[in-house]
Amino acid sequence: MNRKDFSIDGSFLEHRGRKVFYLLLEPVGGGVRDSILFLPPFAEEMNKSRHIVASQARALAAAGYRVMLLDVTGCGDAGGEFADATWQCWVEDALLAADTLAAMGAGSLSLWGLRLGAPLACEVSRSRADIRRLVLWQPVLNGEQQIDQFLRLKAMSSAVNGSVSFDRKTLWNELRAGRPLEVAGYDLSSALALELAKVRLNDLKPGCEQVDWVEVGTLSGDSFSVAAESVVSNWQQQGVSVGKHSVPGDPFWRIVDAGINASLQRCTSEVFAQS
């Protein structure tokens, strides 16, 4: 891959007093095949994944795609505070980015979501008729489980510091009482936690006909969990074509400075290249 094969530019989008940030990667010296909007995972998972996502985006741009990497409200280089973010404002941010990318023209529009970005991609696809395909990396199936995993960081921090440990019930009681929690440097609001607790991928049948679901892990037989298979089956029964892909590798969204997964990158590039 040659850096001269593509350009990178950053800018902001403004909506309802909010400013969201994006990086736009575009091929140089040729036409754009299609456009791809990346929707990010939750909180610290994005920080740990950013270099993996950037590497994939560069590969896609060098192959002729226009790729937009979005930072939603309160995250990354976007404006606002994490404490003020809500699921609904993230959906609005993603829809604004999709509008902007589609308005640039050239080819069809696909959505690429990592972890919590997968249900976000499904939400966006249900509101637009122009989405060609969803590519979902290791989708979060259940928003409540995502918050549970996040809260474990607080429990781990308490154990390391020797302070009083917090169990799941206590933490959720705090959130349900309307009190925010500080977790790993993030101010998690009660509103966001309770909104995400209602998000279920099984309820978010995509609005497009083609979905490619990519799981990363050990390849001992079928690496899709029973819960993931249930979602796939439900979508298929409703007329969605779901391609299932398993690649070996570590859970890079949980690992600091994880190496580039060549199998994942190759699989993803091949999926986007399909007609």
C-alpha positions as CSV (number, residue, x, y, z in Angstrom):
1,M,0.0,0.0,0.0
2,N,1.4,3.4,-1.0
3,R,0.4,6.5,0.9
4,K,0.3,8.3,-2.4
5,D,-2.6,6.0,-3.4
6,F,-5.1,7.9,-1.2
7,S,-5.6,11.2,0.6
8,I,-6.6,11.8,4.2
9,D,-8.5,14.9,5.4
10,G,-10.3,15.8,8.7
11,S,-13.3,18.0,9.2
12,F,-16.3,18.6,11.5
13,L,-20.0,18.3,10.9
14,E,-22.4,20.5,12.9
15,H,-25.9,19.5,14.0
16,R,-28.2,20.8,16.8
17,G,-25.3,22.6,18.4
18,R,-23.1,19.6,18.3
19,K,-19.8,19.1,16.4
20,V,-18.8,15.6,15.3
21,F,-15.5,14.9,13.7
22,Y,-14.5,12.7,10.8
23,L,-11.5,11.6,8.8
24,L,-12.1,11.1,5.1
25,L,-9.9,8.8,3.1
26,E,-10.2,9.0,-0.7
27,P,-8.4,7.3,-3.6
28,V,-6.0,9.5,-5.6
29,G,-5.7,9.4,-9.4
30,G,-8.9,7.4,-10.1
31,G,-12.6,7.2,-9.6
32,V,-14.3,6.2,-6.4
33,R,-15.8,2.7,-6.4
34,D,-18.1,3.0,-3.5
35,S,-18.4,4.9,-0.2
36,I,-18.1,3.4,3.3
37,L,-19.0,4.9,6.7
38,F,-17.3,3.5,9.7
39,L,-19.3,3.6,13.0
40,P,-17.2,3.2,16.2
41,P,-17.3,1.0,19.3
42,F,-17.9,2.2,22.8
43,A,-15.5,4.3,24.9
44,E,-12.1,2.6,25.6
45,E,-12.7,0.0,22.9
46,M,-12.4,2.7,20.3
47,N,-9.1,3.9,21.7
48,K,-7.7,0.4,21.6
49,S,-9.0,-0.3,18.1
50,R,-8.2,3.0,16.4
51,H,-5.0,1.8,14.7
52,I,-6.6,-1.4,13.5
53,V,-9.5,0.6,12.0
54,A,-7.1,3.1,10.4
55,S,-5.1,0.3,8.8
56,Q,-8.2,-1.2,7.3
57,A,-9.5,2.2,6.1
58,R,-6.2,2.9,4.4
59,A,-6.3,-0.5,2.6
60,L,-9.9,0.2,1.4
61,A,-9.0,3.8,0.2
62,A,-6.0,2.4,-1.7
63,A,-8.4,-0.1,-3.3
64,G,-10.6,2.8,-4.6
65,Y,-13.2,3.3,-1.8
66,R,-14.1,6.6,-0.1
67,V,-14.0,5.9,3.6
68,M,-15.3,8.1,6.4
69,L,-14.2,7.4,10.0
70,L,-16.6,9.0,12.4
71,D,-16.1,10.2,16.0
72,V,-19.6,10.6,17.6
73,T,-20.5,13.2,20.2
74,G,-18.3,13.1,23.3
75,C,-15.9,10.7,21.8
76,G,-12.5,11.0,20.2
77,D,-12.0,14.4,18.5
78,A,-15.7,15.2,18.4
79,G,-17.2,18.0,20.4
80,G,-19.1,17.7,23.6
81,E,-18.6,15.6,26.7
82,F,-19.0,11.9,27.1
83,A,-21.3,12.6,30.1
84,D,-23.7,14.4,27.8
85,A,-23.9,11.7,25.1
86,T,-27.0,9.6,24.5
87,W,-27.7,6.7,22.2
88,Q,-30.2,8.9,20.2
89,C,-27.7,11.7,19.6
90,W,-25.2,9.0,18.4
91,V,-27.8,7.7,16.0
92,E,-28.4,11.3,14.8
93,D,-24.6,11.8,14.4
94,A,-24.4,8.7,12.3
95,L,-27.3,9.7,10.1
96,L,-25.8,13.1,9.5
97,A,-22.5,11.5,8.5
98,A,-24.3,9.1,6.1
99,D,-26.2,12.1,4.5
100,T,-22.9,13.9,4.1
101,L,-21.1,10.9,2.6
102,A,-24.0,10.1,0.2
103,A,-24.1,13.7,-0.9
104,M,-20.5,13.4,-2.1
105,G,-21.7,11.0,-4.8
106,A,-19.9,8.2,-6.5
107,G,-21.1,4.6,-6.0
108,S,-23.3,3.1,-3.4
109,L,-23.1,3.5,0.4
110,S,-22.1,0.8,2.9
111,L,-21.8,0.9,6.7
112,W,-19.0,-0.7,8.6
113,G,-19.5,-1.1,12.4
114,L,-17.3,-2.4,15.1
115,R,-18.8,-3.7,18.4
116,L,-21.4,-1.2,19.5
117,G,-21.0,0.4,16.0
118,A,-22.8,-2.7,14.7
119,P,-26.2,-2.0,16.3
120,L,-25.6,1.7,15.4
121,A,-25.2,0.7,11.8
122,C,-28.4,-1.4,11.9
123,E,-30.2,1.6,13.3
124,V,-29.0,3.9,10.5
125,S,-29.8,1.3,7.8
126,R,-33.4,1.1,9.1
127,S,-33.8,4.9,8.3
128,R,-32.3,4.9,4.9
129,A,-33.1,3.2,1.6
130,D,-29.7,3.7,0.0
131,I,-27.6,1.4,2.1
132,R,-26.0,-1.4,0.0
133,R,-24.4,-3.5,2.7
134,L,-23.5,-3.7,6.4
135,V,-20.1,-5.1,7.4
136,L,-20.2,-5.9,11.2
137,W,-17.0,-6.6,13.1
138,Q,-17.7,-8.6,16.3
139,P,-21.1,-7.1,17.0
140,V,-22.4,-6.3,20.4
141,L,-25.6,-8.3,20.8
142,N,-26.9,-6.7,23.9
143,G,-26.3,-3.1,25.1
144,E,-26.7,-4.1,28.8
145,Q,-23.8,-6.6,28.5
146,Q,-21.7,-3.8,26.9
147,I,-22.3,-1.6,30.0
148,D,-21.6,-4.6,32.3
149,Q,-18.2,-5.1,30.6
150,F,-17.5,-1.4,31.0
151,L,-18.5,-1.4,34.7
152,R,-16.1,-4.3,35.3
153,L,-13.3,-1.8,34.6
154,K,-14.5,0.2,37.7
155,A,-14.5,-3.0,39.8
156,M,-11.0,-3.9,38.6
157,S,-9.8,-0.4,39.4
158,S,-11.3,-0.6,42.9
159,A,-9.6,-3.9,43.5
160,V,-6.2,-2.6,42.4
161,N,-6.5,0.5,44.5
162,G,-7.6,-1.5,47.6
163,S,-10.8,0.5,47.9
164,V,-14.2,-0.9,48.5
165,S,-15.2,-3.1,45.6
166,F,-18.5,-2.5,43.7
167,D,-20.7,-5.4,42.5
168,R,-23.0,-5.2,39.5
169,K,-26.2,-4.7,41.4
170,T,-24.8,-1.7,43.4
171,L,-23.5,0.0,40.2
172,W,-26.7,-0.5,38.3
173,N,-28.7,0.8,41.3
174,E,-26.6,4.0,41.2
175,L,-27.4,4.4,37.5
176,R,-31.1,3.6,37.9
177,A,-31.2,6.2,40.6
178,G,-30.0,8.8,38.1
179,R,-26.5,9.1,39.4
180,P,-23.5,9.1,37.0
181,L,-20.5,6.9,37.4
182,E,-16.8,7.6,36.7
183,V,-15.4,4.6,34.9
184,A,-11.8,4.5,33.5
185,G,-11.8,8.2,33.1
186,Y,-15.2,8.4,31.4
187,D,-18.3,10.0,33.1
188,L,-21.0,7.5,32.3
189,S,-24.4,9.1,32.6
190,S,-27.5,7.3,33.9
191,A,-29.3,8.3,30.7
192,L,-26.8,6.7,28.3
193,A,-26.5,3.5,30.4
194,L,-30.3,3.0,30.6
195,E,-30.7,3.7,26.9
196,L,-28.0,1.2,25.9
197,A,-29.5,-1.4,28.3
198,K,-32.5,-1.5,25.9
199,V,-30.5,-2.0,22.8
200,R,-30.8,-5.5,21.4
201,L,-29.3,-6.5,18.0
202,N,-32.0,-9.1,17.6
203,D,-34.6,-6.4,17.5
204,L,-32.7,-4.3,14.9
205,K,-33.3,-6.1,11.6
206,P,-31.2,-4.2,9.1
207,G,-32.9,-2.2,6.4
208,C,-30.6,-3.5,3.7
209,E,-30.6,-7.0,2.2
210,Q,-26.9,-7.9,2.6
211,V,-25.0,-8.2,5.9
212,D,-21.6,-9.6,6.4
213,W,-20.9,-10.6,10.0
214,V,-17.2,-11.1,11.0
215,E,-16.2,-12.8,14.2
216,V,-12.6,-12.8,15.5
217,G,-11.3,-15.6,17.7
218,T,-10.1,-19.1,17.8
219,L,-11.3,-21.3,14.9
220,S,-12.3,-24.4,16.7
221,G,-15.3,-25.3,14.5
222,D,-17.9,-22.7,14.2
223,S,-16.9,-19.6,16.2
224,F,-20.3,-18.0,16.3
225,S,-21.9,-18.2,19.7
226,V,-25.4,-19.6,20.2
227,A,-26.7,-16.0,20.8
228,A,-25.1,-14.8,17.6
229,E,-26.5,-17.7,15.6
230,S,-29.9,-16.8,17.0
231,V,-29.7,-13.2,15.7
232,V,-28.4,-14.4,12.3
233,S,-31.3,-16.9,12.0
234,N,-33.9,-14.3,13.0
235,W,-32.6,-11.9,10.3
236,Q,-32.4,-14.6,7.7
237,Q,-36.0,-15.5,8.4
238,Q,-36.9,-11.9,7.7
239,G,-35.3,-11.9,4.3
240,V,-31.8,-10.6,5.1
241,S,-28.9,-12.3,3.5
242,V,-26.2,-12.8,6.2
243,G,-22.7,-13.8,5.2
244,K,-20.9,-15.4,8.2
245,H,-17.1,-15.0,8.4
246,S,-14.7,-16.3,11.1
247,V,-11.1,-15.2,11.3
248,P,-8.4,-16.1,13.8
249,G,-7.1,-13.4,16.1
250,D,-7.1,-11.7,19.5
251,P,-9.8,-9.4,20.7
252,F,-8.0,-6.3,19.7
253,W,-10.7,-4.0,21.1
254,R,-9.6,-5.1,24.6
255,I,-5.8,-5.0,24.0
256,V,-3.5,-2.0,24.0
257,D,-1.3,-1.9,20.9
258,A,-2.7,-5.1,19.4
259,G,-1.0,-6.2,16.1
260,I,-2.7,-5.7,12.7
261,N,-4.8,-8.8,11.9
262,A,-4.0,-9.6,8.3
263,S,-6.7,-12.2,8.1
264,L,-9.4,-9.8,9.2
265,Q,-8.1,-7.1,6.9
266,R,-8.1,-9.5,3.9
267,C,-11.6,-10.8,4.7
268,T,-13.0,-7.3,5.0
269,S,-11.5,-6.1,1.8
270,E,-12.8,-9.2,0.0
271,V,-16.3,-8.7,1.4
272,F,-16.5,-5.0,0.3
273,A,-15.3,-6.1,-3.2
274,Q,-18.2,-8.4,-3.7
275,S,-20.9,-7.2,-6.0
